[in-house]
Structure formats: structure tokens, C-alpha cells
Amino acid sequence: MSKRKHVFICDATRTPHGRFFGSLKDFPARELGARVIRALLHANTLSPEAVGGVFIGQVLMAGEGQNPARHAALLGGLPHSCPAETVNKVCASSLAALRHATNAIWLGEANVMIAGGMENMSRAPYLLWRCARKMGHRPLVDFTGTNVVSRDDYAYDSMLYDGLTEPSVAARPHMGVLADLCARTHAISREEQEAYANESIMRAHLAYIEGSTRLSMADLTLGDGKYFVHDEVLRHPNLSAMRESQPAFSASGTVTAATSSQIADGASALLLADTKGVKQNTLKPLARIVDFVTFSGDPSWYTTAPAEAIRILLEKAKLSIVDIDLFEINEAFAVVSLYAMKALAISHDKVNVWGGAIAIGHPLGASGTRIVGYLAHELSTLRKKRGIAVACNGGGEAVAVLIEGV
């Protein structure tokens, strides 16, 4: 097999994250995706015709139209000749999109690609099953009182049904219930979770103060002409308030809203190029993509999948934990990062150094390329050599990527 060509991350950007039913609630995901594509083109003075293809992750696609990535690409200014594909691998969707885009360059299909993710959780619709009516729109009846509602007349929340519950496990538990299972089984205390969450929030605030967050932020103009330039969901550190939070998913559980990622709206994207693409378009690489792995295990244990993905990736690259300077572990819940840190003996000093999804939100399909973008900028800013980004996803899986600073 011939040696792989180098694939570089030349830029990384994201929208500020909107809170649930906040400032971005009226923006379809495809429009958020278009904004980050346009931002990449503008920031790099890149001709749209230079882009060989687009892969975009999205989870909550009901009502979003055919192949939302294609609409985002066209709205973002890319030509009709540029192919685009939507990827759904739940919370690892945009990491999977990144892998597909990287493979396209490794296979010689393109010199420049865009990979990203987009999600508007505020716009996720309710679902009615088709079996009661073959085709056409159907009125929703608001049942009250003692009426018995059949499955055919029941409106399902697509955000919960398609994004936040596990269909492969009996009773279709919320992902938070399985986070409680992880905490209980592996003796991860509530106090540890709260300390971790509070630290994530403090790091996010420090990153804002130092300007680190602005390195990968694309400003948005809202419908009223106002600029949207900061994460609307950014929490404030308050350990005392965390200790008063009630268990969110199980009566005797230790996972609370304060130690869980926040529902959010947003998009992120990465600009990729090989050596030829870099030279032809005068791009400036931030990092080089080395390799990917996907770990698949028991759906009940998606919480431990990132640790296994990191382990396999290190073995594949013939590296050890000490060889990795920084980690971005998506904070679906504090227990996910805490388990990985304990299982692999990773110092917290190396993990999510600019804060994570507990602090700034988790727009499902967008978080994978958001954490890779953070990691690329962290390696460049902090002058570090290697980093791993990893995200768990429903079904008991996780996707991890190894990158190196340049």
C-alpha cells in the first residue's frame, strides 16, 4: 500500500452556540452550516471552485429537507458542481464527516475538502406515525382529560427519540440514565462530577478572557441586524449551586443537569487540504491529520467507548498516553471524560483545556468538528505536538482522531 499523502487542517471555525429556544431558534441547521462554510471561504480568500466536496454531520434531520449538507453547501456559496453529503452518527456525526472528507483526499478524489457539523435542536419537530394515514399532512389533535391516546395519535419528540435515547437497550433509556449507570458501576462520585463540571466552566471563561475562543468563532448577523458573537449558553462557575441540583435522570442517580452537556444550536467546520491544495490556494496549516479509529461496543456503555477508542488509536499509532500532549473528550456528561481519565491515567491538565460542552453546549451533529477545531488551535497556540479528539455516540460507539501540530 502506498504511503498516505498529508492531510492538513488549514482552518477551523464555528458559530457561537445558541441556547435552547434562544437567538438561533429560527435559523434552520442548513443556514448555520452555510454560515461556517462562508466564513472559511472568506477567512482564507479561497475560491469556491477549489473545494472538492463537503461532508456535514447532522442528527436531527426530520423536516430539514433532502440531504441538508447539500443545501448548506449551496447556501454557503459553493458551486453546483461541488458534491455534498450529510452524515448521521449521532454525537460523532461530524467526526465521521471529517473521516469521510479526509479519506476523499487520501484516495486522491480531491485536494481541498470541507468537513463540519450543524444542528438546531430548538427546531427539532414532533413526530406522528404514518400508519394512520398513507400520505399528506395530518392535523395534530390536542388530547386532554382522560382520553386514551393511541400510538398513531401520539406526537413523539424527535430530539429525544432520534438524539437523546438509546433504542438498542430495553425500555429505550435516556442517555443520562446510562451515564448514571457508568457513575454507579465505576464509583465516579457526584462530587467528582461537579468538580469536573465546574472546572470545565472556569476554563471556558478563561479561554474567553484570553481570546482563545475567538480563534475559531464566526460572528453571525441575526434577523434584527444585531451581531451574535458569544456563546449564549456559557454557564457561570458556581459549585454551591451545583450541589443543590436534583438528580436529572434517576431518583438515586448522581448525574444532574449541572454535570451534563447543554442542549444548544450551532455549527462548526474544518478546511482540509493536501500539500498540493495548500500550495495552490496559499493556505496555512494548523495541524496534520494522522489517523482515525472507531470503537464499537455494548450500546449500554457508550460512556466508556471514548476510552476504548483512545486505547486502540494509541496502539495503532504505536504511541502511549505520555506521547499525547492534549485531549479533547466531548463532554456529553462529566462521567464520560472522568471515566476516560481514570481508565487511561490521563491528567486533567491535558483534557479540554479551553472547556467543553458542559460549559458551552453540545449541538449534537456539530460537536465533533468543534472539538477538533479547538484541538488544532490549542496545539498551535500552546505549541504542543500531538492531540487526540474523541466523541462517544449512541449505539455504544466512539470515533477518535489523532492530529499533530505543524
Secondary structure, DSSP 8 states (H G I E B T S, - for coil): ------EEEEEEEE---EETTSTTTTS-HHHHHHHHHHHHHHHTT--GGG---EEEE-S--TTS-S-HHHHHHHHTT--TTS-EEEE--GGGHHHHHHHHHHHHHHTTS-SEEEEEEEEEGGG--EE--GGG-SSS--------TT----GGG--EEHHIIIIIB-TTSTT--BHHHHHHHHHHHTT--HHHHHHHHHHHHHHHHHHHHHTTGGGGB--EE-TTS-EE-S-TT-----HHHHHT--BSSSTT---BGGGB---EEEEEEEEEE-HHHHHHTT---SEEEEEEEEEE--GGGGGGHHHHHHHHHHHHHT--GGG--EEEE--SBHHHHHHHHHHHT--GGGB-TT--HHHH---GGGHHHHHHHHHHHHHHHHT-SEEEEEEEETTTEEEEEEEEE-
